[in-house]
Amino acid sequence: MWPFSSKSHLSKKIFLSSTFRDLSYHRNLAAEVLIKGGYKVIRSEDLDFAKGSGAHKHDICLQRVDETPNFLLIIDWYAGQPYEGVNADYAGLTITHAEAKRAFIKQGGWHCFAKQDVITTYNIWKQNKTLFEFRHDPVERKVFDLLDDIYGLGKWGPNAFDDPDDFKRKLKKYFKQLRRDKKTQKTKHFI
């Protein structure tokens, strides 16, 4: 498990981050699991996401990460769109990577899932990155940069999944364990 702060789980809001085009099905599965678990899911495709703001959508994403105590990142083969907002600290990153970095800085509840094939390919690349001819298709190179930050800034790597059913099952189990841990912490405070 990978939450930085147990206090952040007292709030039942969670920002859902991933690339959209390739993971829309996974995003819907995550939203279904989290909503059933009592979370309000904040995601860019929701109609009220940018309500009342004239800022670039990428900057709105970062603002929503700041406002939301929990963060869930899902990683697959694609790195996503380049960040196009006004914050120079995120120049050269994808919006997904910028959201993840912003969540790290905030140190709220941080949760990450990545496709097992991506993690395996990343580990092979990490061992062989001095070899110019190493082919890592179809994983985009910027996914490796994101994983470098995750392994570098976090205490653990992402939770691995194989397919949508495996993702849904592991996500349910993960958040069920978080609820159990939270109840155990409350009980310890009363003893």
C-alpha positions as CSV (number, residue, x, y, z in Angstrom):
1,M,0.0,0.0,0.0
2,W,1.1,3.5,-0.7
3,P,-0.7,6.3,1.2
4,F,1.6,9.0,2.6
5,S,-0.9,10.1,5.2
6,S,-3.6,8.1,7.0
7,K,-5.4,11.4,7.8
8,S,-6.1,12.0,4.1
9,H,-8.3,9.0,4.0
10,L,-10.8,10.7,6.4
11,S,-12.0,12.7,3.4
12,K,-13.8,10.6,0.8
13,K,-12.7,12.5,-2.3
14,I,-10.3,11.1,-4.8
15,F,-8.8,12.5,-8.0
16,L,-8.6,10.0,-10.8
17,S,-5.5,10.4,-13.0
18,S,-4.5,8.4,-16.1
19,T,-4.3,8.9,-19.8
20,F,-7.8,9.1,-21.2
21,R,-8.0,7.5,-24.6
22,D,-6.4,4.2,-23.7
23,L,-7.8,3.9,-20.2
24,S,-11.3,5.2,-20.3
25,Y,-12.7,1.7,-19.5
26,H,-10.4,1.4,-16.5
27,R,-11.4,4.9,-15.4
28,N,-15.0,3.9,-15.5
29,L,-14.2,0.7,-13.5
30,A,-12.3,2.7,-10.9
31,A,-15.1,5.3,-10.6
32,E,-17.6,2.4,-10.1
33,V,-15.5,0.8,-7.4
34,L,-14.7,4.0,-5.6
35,I,-18.3,5.4,-5.7
36,K,-19.6,2.1,-4.3
37,G,-16.9,2.5,-1.6
38,G,-18.3,5.9,-0.6
39,Y,-15.8,8.1,-2.5
40,K,-16.6,11.2,-4.6
41,V,-14.5,10.7,-7.7
42,I,-13.0,13.8,-9.3
43,R,-12.1,13.3,-13.0
44,S,-11.6,15.6,-16.0
45,E,-14.4,14.1,-18.1
46,D,-17.1,15.1,-15.6
47,L,-19.3,17.9,-16.8
48,D,-18.7,20.2,-13.8
49,F,-14.9,19.6,-13.7
50,A,-14.0,23.1,-15.2
51,K,-17.1,24.9,-14.0
52,G,-16.4,28.6,-13.3
53,S,-12.8,28.6,-14.5
54,G,-11.3,30.3,-17.5
55,A,-7.9,28.6,-17.0
56,H,-6.4,26.0,-19.3
57,K,-7.8,22.5,-18.6
58,H,-4.4,21.2,-17.6
59,D,-4.1,23.9,-15.0
60,I,-7.6,23.1,-13.8
61,C,-6.4,19.5,-13.4
62,L,-3.6,20.6,-11.2
63,Q,-5.9,22.8,-9.1
64,R,-8.3,19.8,-8.6
65,V,-5.3,17.7,-7.5
66,D,-4.5,20.3,-4.9
67,E,-8.2,20.4,-3.7
68,T,-8.6,16.7,-3.5
69,P,-7.0,14.8,-0.5
70,N,-6.6,11.4,-2.3
71,F,-5.0,10.6,-5.7
72,L,-5.3,7.5,-7.8
73,L,-3.1,7.1,-10.8
74,I,-3.5,4.3,-13.4
75,I,-0.6,3.7,-15.8
76,D,-0.6,1.8,-19.1
77,W,1.5,2.0,-22.4
78,Y,0.8,5.7,-23.2
79,A,2.3,8.7,-21.5
80,G,-0.5,11.1,-22.5
81,Q,-0.6,14.7,-23.8
82,P,2.2,17.2,-23.1
83,Y,1.3,19.6,-20.3
84,E,0.1,22.8,-21.9
85,G,-0.6,24.9,-18.8
86,V,1.2,28.0,-17.5
87,N,3.3,26.4,-14.7
88,A,6.9,26.2,-15.9
89,D,7.7,23.6,-13.3
90,Y,5.9,21.0,-15.4
91,A,7.2,22.0,-18.8
92,G,8.4,18.9,-20.7
93,L,6.1,16.6,-18.8
94,T,2.8,15.0,-19.8
95,I,-0.3,16.2,-17.9
96,T,-0.6,12.8,-16.2
97,H,3.0,13.1,-15.0
98,A,2.4,16.7,-13.8
99,E,-0.7,15.6,-11.9
100,A,1.3,12.8,-10.2
101,K,4.2,15.2,-9.3
102,R,1.6,17.7,-7.9
103,A,0.1,14.9,-5.8
104,F,3.5,13.9,-4.5
105,I,4.2,17.5,-3.4
106,K,0.9,17.6,-1.6
107,Q,1.6,14.3,0.2
108,G,-2.0,13.3,0.5
109,G,-3.3,9.7,0.0
110,W,-1.4,8.5,-3.0
111,H,-2.4,5.3,-4.8
112,C,-1.0,3.9,-8.0
113,F,-1.8,1.0,-10.3
114,A,0.1,0.0,-13.5
115,K,-0.3,-2.7,-16.0
116,Q,2.1,-5.6,-15.3
117,D,3.5,-5.6,-18.8
118,V,4.5,-1.9,-18.5
119,I,6.2,-2.5,-15.1
120,T,8.1,-5.5,-16.6
121,T,9.2,-3.5,-19.7
122,Y,10.2,-0.6,-17.4
123,N,12.4,-3.0,-15.3
124,I,14.1,-4.4,-18.4
125,W,14.7,-0.9,-19.7
126,K,16.1,0.2,-16.3
127,Q,18.6,-2.7,-16.4
128,N,19.6,-2.0,-20.0
129,K,19.1,1.7,-20.5
130,T,22.7,2.2,-21.5
131,L,22.0,0.1,-24.6
132,F,20.9,2.4,-27.4
133,E,19.3,-0.4,-29.3
134,F,16.9,-1.5,-26.5
135,R,13.4,-1.5,-28.0
136,H,10.6,-0.7,-25.6
137,D,7.7,-0.6,-28.0
138,P,4.9,-0.1,-27.5
139,V,5.6,1.7,-24.2
140,E,6.1,5.4,-24.7
141,R,9.5,6.6,-23.2
142,K,7.8,9.2,-21.0
143,V,6.0,6.4,-19.2
144,F,9.4,5.3,-18.0
145,D,10.1,8.9,-16.8
146,L,6.9,8.8,-14.8
147,L,7.8,5.4,-13.3
148,D,11.3,6.8,-12.4
149,D,9.6,9.5,-10.4
150,I,7.2,7.1,-8.7
151,Y,10.0,4.8,-7.7
152,G,12.2,7.7,-6.7
153,L,9.7,9.8,-4.7
154,G,7.6,7.0,-3.3
155,K,8.2,4.3,-0.8
156,W,6.7,1.5,-3.1
157,G,6.1,1.0,-6.7
158,P,2.7,0.7,-8.3
159,N,0.3,-2.1,-7.7
160,A,0.3,-4.3,-10.8
161,F,-2.7,-5.5,-12.8
162,D,-3.0,-7.7,-15.9
163,D,-6.4,-6.9,-17.4
164,P,-9.5,-4.9,-16.6
165,D,-11.0,-7.6,-14.5
166,D,-7.8,-8.0,-12.5
167,F,-7.6,-4.2,-12.1
168,K,-11.1,-4.1,-10.7
169,R,-10.6,-7.0,-8.3
170,K,-7.3,-5.6,-7.0
171,L,-8.7,-2.0,-6.7
172,K,-11.6,-3.3,-4.6
173,K,-9.2,-5.3,-2.4
174,Y,-6.8,-2.4,-2.0
175,F,-9.5,0.1,-0.9
176,K,-11.2,-2.5,1.3
177,Q,-7.8,-2.9,3.1
178,L,-7.5,0.9,3.4
179,R,-10.9,1.0,5.1
180,R,-9.8,-1.8,7.5
181,D,-6.6,0.0,8.3
182,K,-8.5,3.2,9.0
183,K,-10.9,1.4,11.4
184,T,-7.9,-0.2,13.1
185,Q,-6.3,3.2,13.6
186,K,-9.5,4.7,15.0
187,T,-9.7,1.8,17.5
188,K,-6.1,2.3,18.6
189,H,-6.8,5.9,19.4
190,F,-9.5,4.9,21.9
191,I,-7.4,2.3,23.7
